[in-house]
Amino acid sequence: MKKEISGIDFSKIESDLLFRKIPFAKDFDLSKLCSFKIGGIAPLLVEPENEETLISFLSYSKNFGIPYKVLGGGSNVLISDYPNDFITLRLGGVFKEFHEKSEGRFEIGSAINTTPTFRKISNLGYEGVEFLSTIPGWVGGAVIQNAGCYGGEIFDFIQSVDVIQNNNYTSLPVEKIKYGYRSTEFLKNKNTIITRIVMNLKQGDSKEIEFKLKEFREKRNSSQPENKKSAGSVFKNPDSIKEKDKKWKAWELIDLVGMRGAVSGDAQVSEKHCNFIVNNGNALSRDVKILIEKIEDLVFKKFNIQLEKEIEFFGSMD
Ligand SMILES: Cc1cc2nc3c(=O)[nH]c(=O)nc-3n(C[C@H](O)[C@H](O)[C@H](O)COP(=O)(O)OP(=O)(O)OC[C@H]3O[C@@H](n4cnc5c(N)ncnc54)[C@H](O)[C@@H]3O)c2cc1C
């Protein structure tokens, strides 16, 4: 494994982090931190517990030109088999806090698990966010790509987003943020770290909320591979493509090019939902990448459609 990045020795970085009191772990197996259970060993996993240590790490990384990548719940990433040319940054401490500041006004840390948080909020009687209780991962990851399902998306309910941009803390009102289907301006600007969100929610009918929680959970169980290691939908739905008034879904295109069930090593295009790739055991990131490239190629040749990935490559896939 390479032990240097950008000409800087990891042992030097370790002692600098110790000096700055920035918590970190060495030689961390990143496959343990993602839903695919794929990925290699990170030389350093830095875990700031508050704004001060986060900004201290970001200044250090900027001053010494040390690259880093932010990992949340790891449910939308394909992690490299060799994630050793950057530092992995994962928020902890205060970023895992959740407060109801006043009735219906929630302040939610970006390192909080989405599913239990929104189940709890729904169970408190607040309506609208039931769909979020079925999306895995952390709140920061949900914000960055405007996660959604069953007709809702997280930005429908966000009041403001707290971020660190260029080492400065800012609170952005939702009107100032550009977002769309499974995308936000933050996805392109990798200098933004989401730290917290504020939501204003209304009380609803508790029976209806309970019904929706159950309905969405059942829908998911019936349409997606259960108990399989995956990162959810691999491709976005190409919403601009219509043929004979039909709006194609990514899974239909994948099915039509014959990739349902296709295998590469221990990676397989799911038989149940062919926009999912599953890890049947010890798949490597390159096994998944082979399937992704084959799908892209076949769909482009048959339909002249360039599928866009929903999952992100975390580190080099070469
Ligand atoms: C079984 C399954 C079903 C899924 N169903 C859905 C669905 O219905 N709808 C949907 O939208 N998604 C779905 N997903 C995808 C995924 O759950 C969401 O995209 C989720 O919101 C990602 O959050 P995460 O914390 O896991 O992000 P990660 O996978 O950790 O990271 C994703 C990206 O966000 C960045 N990031 C993460 N946290 C931060 C932060 N605090 N600041 C800055 N950047 C950050 C990372 O650098 C990375 O680029 C599904 C995934 C699985 C495994």
The ligand as a Tripos MOL2 file, in Angstrom:
@<TRIPOS>MOLECULE
LIG
   53    58     1     0     0
SMALL
NO_CHARGES

@<TRIPOS>ATOM
      1 C1        -31.0020   -0.1760   -0.0070 C.3       1 LIG1
      2 C2        -30.8310    1.2690   -0.3830 C.ar      1 LIG1
      3 C3        -31.9340    1.9960   -0.7640 C.ar      1 LIG1
      4 C4        -31.8040    3.3490   -1.1050 C.ar      1 LIG1
      5 N1        -32.9230    4.0520   -1.4810 N.ar      1 LIG1
      6 C5        -32.8180    5.3540   -1.7730 C.ar      1 LIG1
      7 C6        -33.9810    6.1230   -2.1300 C.ar      1 LIG1
      8 O1        -35.0900    5.6310   -2.1550 O.2       1 LIG1
      9 N2        -33.8070    7.4260   -2.4340 N.ar      1 LIG1
     10 C7        -32.5730    8.0340   -2.4130 C.ar      1 LIG1
     11 O2        -32.4850    9.2360   -2.6870 O.2       1 LIG1
     12 N3        -31.4620    7.3410   -2.0880 N.ar      1 LIG1
     13 C8        -31.5560    6.0200   -1.7740 C.ar      1 LIG1
     14 N4        -30.4380    5.3100   -1.4530 N.ar      1 LIG1
     15 C9        -29.1290    5.9550   -1.5210 C.3       1 LIG1
     16 C10       -28.6600    6.5560   -0.1810 C.3       1 LIG1
     17 O3        -29.2870    5.9220    0.8980 O.3       1 LIG1
     18 C11       -28.9340    8.0460   -0.0780 C.3       1 LIG1
     19 O4        -28.3670    8.7170   -1.1560 O.3       1 LIG1
     20 C12       -28.3820    8.6070    1.2350 C.3       1 LIG1
     21 O5        -29.0370    9.8090    1.5070 O.3       1 LIG1
     22 C13       -26.8730    8.8160    1.2050 C.3       1 LIG1
     23 O6        -26.4410    9.2130    2.4850 O.3       1 LIG1
     24 P1        -25.0490    8.6990    3.1010 P.3       1 LIG1
     25 O7        -24.8740    9.3790    4.3930 O.co2     1 LIG1
     26 O8        -25.0220    7.2160    3.1290 O.co2     1 LIG1
     27 O9        -24.0250    9.2560    2.0380 O.3       1 LIG1
     28 P2        -22.6170    8.6340    1.6230 P.3       1 LIG1
     29 O10       -22.8590    7.4220    0.7750 O.co2     1 LIG1
     30 O11       -21.7470    8.4610    2.7960 O.co2     1 LIG1
     31 O12       -22.0280    9.8070    0.7360 O.3       1 LIG1
     32 C14       -22.6530   10.1880   -0.4820 C.3       1 LIG1
     33 C15       -22.0180   11.4970   -0.9680 C.3       1 LIG1
     34 O13       -22.3110   12.5370   -0.0460 O.3       1 LIG1
     35 C16       -21.1120   13.1540    0.4420 C.3       1 LIG1
     36 N5        -21.3590   13.4860    1.8410 N.ar      1 LIG1
     37 C17       -21.8460   12.6850    2.8050 C.ar      1 LIG1
     38 N6        -21.9970   13.3850    3.9510 N.ar      1 LIG1
     39 C18       -21.5830   14.6440    3.7090 C.ar      1 LIG1
     40 C19       -21.4980   15.8460    4.4780 C.ar      1 LIG1
     41 N7        -21.8680   15.9020    5.7560 N.pl3     1 LIG1
     42 N8        -21.0000   16.9580    3.8900 N.ar      1 LIG1
     43 C20       -20.6040   16.9370    2.5960 C.ar      1 LIG1
     44 N9        -20.6560   15.8370    1.8190 N.ar      1 LIG1
     45 C21       -21.1640   14.7050    2.3510 C.ar      1 LIG1
     46 C22       -20.0230   12.1070    0.2660 C.3       1 LIG1
     47 O14       -18.7550   12.7260    0.1170 O.3       1 LIG1
     48 C23       -20.4810   11.4400   -1.0170 C.3       1 LIG1
     49 O15       -20.0640   12.2260   -2.1100 O.3       1 LIG1
     50 C24       -30.5330    3.9650   -1.0810 C.ar      1 LIG1
     51 C25       -29.4060    3.2170   -0.6640 C.ar      1 LIG1
     52 C26       -29.5580    1.8930   -0.3120 C.ar      1 LIG1
     53 C27       -28.3560    1.1130    0.1540 C.3       1 LIG1
@<TRIPOS>BOND
     1     1     2 1
     2     2     3 ar
     3     2    52 ar
     4     3     4 ar
     5     4     5 ar
     6     4    50 ar
     7     5     6 ar
     8     6     7 ar
     9     6    13 1
    10     7     8 2
    11     7     9 ar
    12     9    10 ar
    13    10    11 2
    14    10    12 ar
    15    12    13 ar
    16    13    14 ar
    17    14    15 1
    18    14    50 ar
    19    15    16 1
    20    16    17 1
    21    16    18 1
    22    18    19 1
    23    18    20 1
    24    20    21 1
    25    20    22 1
    26    22    23 1
    27    23    24 1
    28    24    25 2
    29    24    26 1
    30    24    27 1
    31    27    28 1
    32    28    29 2
    33    28    30 1
    34    28    31 1
    35    31    32 1
    36    32    33 1
    37    33    34 1
    38    33    48 1
    39    34    35 1
    40    35    36 1
    41    35    46 1
    42    36    37 ar
    43    36    45 ar
    44    37    38 ar
    45    38    39 ar
    46    39    40 ar
    47    39    45 ar
    48    40    41 1
    49    40    42 ar
    50    42    43 ar
    51    43    44 ar
    52    44    45 ar
    53    46    47 1
    54    46    48 1
    55    48    49 1
    56    50    51 ar
    57    51    52 ar
    58    52    53 1
@<TRIPOS>SUBSTRUCTURE
     1 LIG1         1 GROUP 0 **** ****
